[in-house]
């Protein structure tokens, strides 16, 4: 007998059509076999028209409450609205009986994240957090190098998510209101901390510096976080909008060799330009050879710079493919709410460290 449920696409409601919703979530959902973008929620008339033009046939709703009213017609809610709305919207969706994906950070505090996780478990519903940069090309390459033993025992992990943005853009991400959960610590910091925890596990100590550099800025725009992992690895993480000369995206030092990689994964730029994943592999996420990182060891960067290592193609589509599988098979999602809470434990410790000028012990 044919399983009709396996052939019926899971219907997705997307809340928010700003940068996260329009550039990342909507295109990736639409490109995922087994998912169907059913409804986009935005109250902005211009964004409503943009959504209709980019996804003909999609339903438009002005408020998320319209989704709860017809929860029986949907299978998944994706929340890509401003950070301060994540917890109330995710709570409402779960109480309506709907599985949920939330853009990072899932909440402003680890306690809120764990409350959401408990609610999802109580209701027997999927709750996942969109940490797309676990599928960046450089991160996938580094994971492979570590798994293959190319670096020996990793001792220090340096990760930089730096930009040169000397002028403020405005909006909630740059607001000094704590309720907005803005600033780079919770924005780019969510990415670099999640990557460090994914690679090297739990953290026991955190030291951070969070500065406000640009004239008129209200929240941190130049942040450094130092982590000591339980296994002895040290992570030095940088998130900045004020970097006039960009450092390497990764510099990873091991007992046998180091890996140095410059440049950002190309997938975000491709999505912004309107390029869409085709679902058949092809050239999606592939990086030109001149941008490959290098692995090696030696005293001179000119003669001992190491050998080029082919960059593993980036694969953002893998996140929603895994979500579709988890919904159909009842398996664990690709990123769990508990993992997101652990990241928030570190971010909260970093915020305290920067505010008080102390090193913070992390207990779990």
C-alpha positions as CSV (number, residue, x, y, z in Angstrom):
1,X,0.0,0.0,0.0
2,X,1.3,3.5,-0.9
3,X,2.0,5.8,2.1
4,X,0.2,8.9,0.9
5,X,1.4,10.9,3.9
6,X,5.0,10.4,2.7
7,X,4.1,11.9,-0.6
8,X,2.1,14.8,0.7
9,X,4.3,17.9,1.3
10,X,4.4,19.3,4.9
11,X,2.8,22.7,4.9
12,X,4.8,25.5,6.4
13,X,3.8,28.9,7.8
14,X,6.6,31.5,7.9
15,X,6.3,34.3,10.3
16,X,8.4,37.3,9.3
17,X,9.6,38.4,5.8
18,X,12.6,40.7,6.6
19,X,16.2,39.6,6.0
20,X,15.9,36.3,7.7
21,X,12.5,35.3,6.3
22,X,13.0,36.5,2.7
23,X,16.7,35.7,2.1
24,X,17.1,32.5,4.1
25,X,14.0,30.7,5.2
26,X,11.5,31.2,2.4
27,X,14.0,30.1,-0.4
28,X,15.3,27.2,1.5
29,X,11.9,25.9,2.5
30,X,10.7,26.3,-1.1
31,X,13.7,24.3,-2.3
32,X,13.2,21.4,0.1
33,X,11.6,18.2,-1.1
34,X,8.7,17.3,1.1
35,X,8.0,20.9,2.3
36,X,5.6,23.4,0.9
37,X,5.6,27.1,1.7
38,X,1.9,27.7,2.5
39,X,1.7,31.0,4.2
40,X,3.9,34.0,4.8
41,X,3.0,36.3,7.7
42,X,4.0,40.0,7.4
43,X,2.0,43.2,8.2
44,X,4.2,45.3,5.9
45,X,2.4,46.0,2.6
46,X,5.6,46.2,0.6
47,X,6.9,42.9,2.0
48,X,3.5,41.3,1.2
49,X,3.9,42.3,-2.4
50,X,7.4,41.1,-2.4
51,X,6.3,37.7,-1.1
52,X,3.6,37.4,-3.7
53,X,6.0,38.2,-6.5
54,X,8.7,35.8,-5.3
55,X,6.3,33.0,-4.3
56,X,3.2,33.1,-6.5
57,X,0.3,31.3,-4.9
58,X,1.5,31.6,-1.4
59,X,-1.0,32.8,1.1
60,X,-0.4,36.1,2.9
61,X,-1.4,36.8,6.5
62,X,-1.1,40.1,8.4
63,X,-0.7,38.5,11.8
64,X,0.5,35.2,13.3
65,X,-2.8,34.6,15.0
66,X,-4.3,33.8,11.7
67,X,-2.0,30.7,11.6
68,X,-3.2,29.5,15.0
69,X,-6.8,29.7,13.9
70,X,-6.1,27.2,11.1
71,X,-3.5,25.1,12.8
72,X,-5.0,21.9,11.5
73,X,-4.0,23.0,7.9
74,X,-0.3,23.4,8.8
75,X,2.5,21.1,9.9
76,X,5.3,23.5,10.8
77,X,5.8,27.1,11.8
78,X,9.0,28.9,11.1
79,X,9.7,32.1,13.2
80,X,11.9,34.6,11.5
81,X,10.6,37.7,13.2
82,X,12.6,40.1,15.4
83,X,14.3,38.5,18.4
84,X,12.0,39.8,21.1
85,X,9.0,38.0,19.5
86,X,10.7,34.6,19.3
87,X,9.5,33.3,22.7
88,X,5.9,34.5,22.6
89,X,5.4,33.3,19.0
90,X,7.0,29.9,19.6
91,X,5.0,29.4,22.7
92,X,1.7,30.3,20.9
93,X,2.6,27.9,18.0
94,X,3.5,25.0,20.3
95,X,0.2,25.5,22.3
96,X,-1.6,25.4,19.0
97,X,-0.1,22.0,18.4
98,X,2.4,23.0,15.7
99,X,6.0,22.0,15.3
100,X,8.4,25.0,15.4
101,X,11.6,26.2,13.9
102,X,13.0,29.5,15.4
103,X,15.7,31.6,14.0
104,X,18.7,32.1,16.3
105,X,18.8,33.2,19.1
106,X,15.8,31.2,20.1
107,X,15.4,33.4,23.2
108,X,17.0,36.2,25.2
109,X,18.0,33.8,28.1
110,X,18.8,30.1,28.5
111,X,16.0,29.8,31.0
112,X,13.5,30.9,28.4
113,X,15.0,28.4,25.9
114,X,14.7,25.6,28.3
115,X,11.1,26.5,29.1
116,X,10.3,26.3,25.4
117,X,12.1,23.0,25.1
118,X,10.0,21.6,28.1
119,X,6.8,22.8,26.5
120,X,7.7,21.2,23.2
121,X,8.5,17.9,24.9
122,X,5.3,18.0,26.9
123,X,3.3,18.5,23.7
124,X,5.3,15.9,21.8
125,X,6.3,18.5,19.2
126,X,9.5,19.3,17.3
127,X,11.3,22.4,18.3
128,X,14.5,23.4,16.5
129,X,16.7,26.4,16.1
130,X,18.0,27.6,12.8
131,X,21.8,27.6,13.2
132,X,22.6,27.6,9.5
133,X,26.3,28.2,9.9
134,X,26.8,24.6,10.9
135,X,26.5,24.1,7.2
136,X,29.0,26.7,6.1
137,X,31.6,25.5,3.7
138,X,34.6,26.3,6.0
139,X,32.9,24.7,9.1
140,X,32.2,21.5,7.2
141,X,35.8,21.4,5.9
142,X,37.1,21.9,9.4
143,X,34.9,19.2,10.8
144,X,36.3,16.8,8.2
145,X,39.9,17.8,8.9
146,X,39.5,17.2,12.6
147,X,37.7,13.9,12.0
148,X,40.5,12.7,9.6
149,X,43.2,13.7,12.2
150,X,44.8,16.2,9.8
151,X,45.5,18.7,12.6
152,X,46.3,16.3,15.4
153,X,44.9,17.4,18.8
154,X,43.2,20.8,18.4
155,X,44.6,23.2,21.0
156,X,43.2,26.6,19.9
157,X,40.3,27.6,17.7
158,X,40.1,31.1,16.4
159,X,36.9,32.1,14.7
160,X,36.2,35.6,13.2
161,X,32.9,36.9,11.9
162,X,34.0,40.4,11.0
163,X,32.6,43.1,8.9
164,X,33.4,46.7,7.9
165,X,30.2,48.6,8.6
166,X,31.4,52.1,9.9
167,X,27.9,53.6,9.4
168,X,24.9,52.5,11.5
169,X,22.0,51.0,9.6
170,X,19.4,51.4,12.3
171,X,16.6,49.0,13.2
172,X,16.1,46.7,16.2
173,X,19.4,44.8,15.7
174,X,21.2,48.0,16.7
175,X,18.8,49.1,19.4
176,X,20.1,49.5,23.0
177,X,16.7,48.4,24.4
178,X,17.5,45.1,26.2
179,X,14.0,43.8,25.2
180,X,15.1,43.8,21.6
181,X,18.0,41.3,22.2
182,X,20.1,43.2,19.8
183,X,23.9,43.7,19.4
184,X,26.5,41.5,17.9
185,X,27.0,39.3,21.0
186,X,23.6,37.7,20.4
187,X,23.6,38.1,16.6
188,X,26.9,37.0,15.2
189,X,27.9,35.7,18.6
190,X,25.2,33.1,18.4
191,X,26.9,31.6,15.3
192,X,30.5,31.6,16.5
193,X,29.6,30.2,19.9
194,X,27.4,27.5,18.5
195,X,30.1,26.4,16.1
196,X,32.7,26.2,19.0
197,X,30.3,24.1,21.1
198,X,29.5,21.8,18.2
199,X,33.2,21.2,17.5
200,X,34.7,21.1,21.0
201,X,31.9,20.5,23.5
202,X,30.9,22.1,26.8
203,X,32.6,25.2,28.2
204,X,33.8,25.7,31.8
205,X,35.0,29.4,31.7
206,X,34.1,32.5,29.7
207,X,35.8,35.8,29.3
208,X,34.5,38.5,27.0
209,X,34.9,42.1,25.9
210,X,31.9,43.9,24.3
211,X,32.5,47.4,23.0
212,X,30.4,50.1,21.5
213,X,32.7,51.7,18.9
214,X,30.6,53.6,16.3
215,X,29.3,57.1,17.0
216,X,25.7,57.0,17.9
217,X,25.7,53.2,18.5
218,X,23.6,51.9,21.4
219,X,24.8,48.3,21.7
220,X,27.9,46.2,21.2
221,X,29.4,46.3,17.7
222,X,32.9,44.9,18.5
223,X,33.0,41.8,20.7
224,X,35.5,39.2,21.7
225,X,34.8,36.0,23.6
226,X,37.4,33.6,25.0
227,X,36.1,30.1,25.9
228,X,37.9,27.3,27.8
229,X,36.3,24.0,26.9
230,X,36.0,21.1,29.3
231,X,38.4,19.1,27.1
232,X,41.1,21.8,27.3
233,X,40.6,23.4,23.9
234,X,40.5,27.2,23.9
235,X,38.3,29.1,21.5
236,X,38.9,32.8,20.7
237,X,35.8,34.2,19.0
238,X,35.5,37.6,17.3
239,X,32.3,39.3,16.1
240,X,32.7,42.9,14.8
241,X,31.1,45.5,12.5
242,X,34.2,47.8,12.8
243,X,37.0,45.7,11.4
244,X,38.8,47.7,8.7
245,X,41.1,44.8,7.8
246,X,39.5,41.4,8.1
247,X,41.3,38.5,9.7
248,X,41.0,34.9,8.7
249,X,37.6,33.4,9.2
250,X,39.3,30.4,10.9
251,X,42.7,29.8,12.3
252,X,42.8,26.4,14.0
253,X,46.0,25.2,15.6
254,X,46.6,21.6,16.4
255,X,49.5,19.5,17.7
256,X,50.3,18.4,14.1
257,X,49.2,21.2,11.8
258,X,47.1,24.3,11.5
259,X,44.2,25.3,9.2
260,X,43.8,28.9,8.0
261,X,40.8,29.9,6.0
262,X,39.8,33.4,4.7
263,X,36.5,34.6,3.4
264,X,32.8,33.9,4.2
265,X,30.8,31.0,2.9
266,X,29.2,32.1,-0.4
267,X,25.6,30.8,0.3
268,X,24.3,34.0,1.9
269,X,25.5,36.2,-0.9
270,X,24.0,33.8,-3.5
271,X,20.6,33.8,-1.7
272,X,20.7,37.6,-1.5
273,X,21.4,37.8,-5.3
274,X,18.4,35.6,-5.9
275,X,20.2,32.3,-6.7
276,X,18.3,29.4,-5.4
277,X,19.3,25.8,-4.5
278,X,18.1,23.4,-7.1
279,X,18.0,20.3,-4.9
280,X,20.3,18.3,-7.3
281,X,23.6,19.4,-5.8
282,X,25.3,21.0,-8.8
283,X,27.4,24.1,-8.0
284,X,25.5,25.2,-5.0
285,X,27.9,26.2,-2.2
286,X,31.0,25.4,-4.2
287,X,33.9,27.7,-3.7
288,X,36.6,28.6,-6.3
289,X,40.0,27.1,-5.7
290,X,41.7,30.5,-5.0
291,X,39.6,30.8,-1.8
292,X,40.5,27.3,-0.4
293,X,42.1,27.3,3.0
294,X,45.5,25.8,3.8
295,X,46.8,23.2,6.1
296,X,50.4,23.0,7.3
297,X,53.0,23.8,9.9
298,X,56.2,25.8,10.0
299,X,58.0,29.0,11.1
300,X,57.5,31.1,7.9
301,X,54.1,32.1,6.5
302,X,55.9,32.6,3.2
303,X,57.4,29.2,2.8
304,X,55.5,27.1,5.3
305,X,52.0,28.3,4.5
306,X,50.9,24.7,3.9
307,X,49.0,23.0,1.2
308,X,45.6,24.1,-0.2
309,X,42.7,22.0,1.0
310,X,39.6,21.8,-1.2
311,X,36.7,23.4,0.6
312,X,33.7,21.2,1.2
313,X,30.6,22.8,-0.5
314,X,28.3,24.7,1.9
315,X,24.9,23.0,2.3
316,X,22.2,25.2,4.0
317,X,19.5,23.1,2.2
318,X,20.6,20.2,4.5
319,X,19.0,21.9,7.5
320,X,15.4,21.9,6.2
321,X,15.9,18.5,4.6
322,X,16.7,17.2,8.1
323,X,13.7,19.0,9.5
324,X,11.4,17.3,7.0
325,X,12.9,13.9,7.9
326,X,12.5,14.6,11.6
327,X,8.8,15.6,11.2
328,X,8.0,12.5,9.1
329,X,10.1,9.9,11.1
330,X,10.0,11.4,14.6
331,X,13.8,11.6,14.7
332,X,15.8,14.3,16.5
333,X,16.0,17.7,14.7
334,X,19.3,18.9,13.3
335,X,19.7,21.5,16.0
336,X,17.9,21.0,19.3
337,X,16.5,23.6,21.7
338,X,18.8,22.2,24.5
339,X,21.8,22.9,22.3
340,X,20.5,26.4,21.7
341,X,20.1,26.8,25.5
342,X,23.7,25.8,26.0
343,X,24.8,28.5,23.5
344,X,22.7,31.0,25.5
345,X,24.4,29.9,28.7
346,X,27.7,31.0,27.2
347,X,26.3,34.2,25.8
348,X,24.8,35.2,29.1
349,X,28.2,34.4,30.8
350,X,29.9,36.5,28.1
351,X,27.6,39.4,28.7
352,X,28.3,39.3,32.5
353,X,32.0,39.0,31.9
354,X,32.1,42.0,29.6
355,X,29.9,44.1,32.0
356,X,31.8,43.2,35.2
357,X,35.3,42.7,33.8
358,X,35.6,39.2,35.2
359,X,36.0,35.6,34.1
360,X,32.8,33.6,34.6
361,X,32.6,30.0,35.5
362,X,30.0,28.0,33.6
363,X,28.1,25.2,35.3
364,X,25.5,23.0,33.6
